[in-house]
Amino acid sequence: MKVLMVLTSHDKLGDTGHKTGFWLEELAAPYYTFADKGIEVVLASPKGGLPPLDPKSDEADFQTDATRRFAGDTKAQALLANTHKLAAINVADYDAVFYPGGHGPLWDLTNDKDSIALIEQCYQADKLLGLVCHAPGVLKYPKKADGSPLVAGKNVTGFTNSEEDAVQLTHVVPFLVEDMLQHNGAVYSKGDDWHPYVVVDGKLITGQNPASSELVAEKMLALLN
């Protein structure tokens, strides 16, 4: 079995002068959930090569067993340094697709034509699609065959307005994930801030925040099996 993980190539946190990118735990925890079960994990990003890591996610306060393991894993580090270009990816080659979050995806993957097409093809082919934290933001533009938003009528979660407010980025991000999902007709729900919360709707699995990333991957694994 093969799982594609799609990472951001965007590293600027709006006009703040600070850096962003993907959130380390949201890559590392799902990576090992899949890899430890013998599933081949392939990494891709819009620009290919080494995607930007949100430096905050590499701080001591945000380290977990998975992030420490990932840092010392030469195979994983080689995969990360050489992500495939998203434009070259054929979704038919994969059993499932997973989008880690971090703030980066809100700027590039949300608007990336290859990402939008990949998600639409995933949906049409009834493949598993998992997204965590800010990554559900990439569901903003994908459509169903009838032209309606892909998330319309779907049960989903994603980074909450209150969590965005807590990290003081409400007025920096291009849009709020919670608001966008509701605007697109999704049935949005959430758990307590910073606690694991995952919603499964058929083949669409979404997680609220970094703490939810491993659980999203576990739910995907259960469905893959």
JOGIFEN-V52482 format. One line per field, one symbol per residue. ss: DSSP state (@ for helix, = for strand, . for the rest). psi: psi as a letter, one per 30 degrees, with the letter a starting at -180 (. if undefined). A space follows every 10 residues. Layout:
# JOGIFEN-V52482
ss=???
psi=???
This chain:
# JOGIFEN-V52482
ss=.======... .=......=. .=.@@@@@@@ @@@@@....= =====...=. ..=.@@@@.@ @@..@@@@@@ @..@@@@@@@ @.===@@@.. @@@..====. ...@@@.... ..@@@@@@@@ @@@@...=== ==..@@@@@. ..=.....=. ....==.... @@@@@@.... ......@@@@ @@@...==.. .......=== =..====..@ @@@@@@@@@@ @@@@.
psi=lkkkkkllgk gkibgfflla blkeefeeee efeeefggkk kkklleflaj lkkjfefgle fgkleeeeee egjeeeeeee fhklkeffkj ffflflkkjl blfeffeeee fkeeeeeeee eeeeghlkjk kkcfefffge fkllfgflke fkfkklalkl eeeeeeghge gelflkeeee eeeggljkll akkglkkkkk jcgjkkkele ffeeeeeeee eeee.
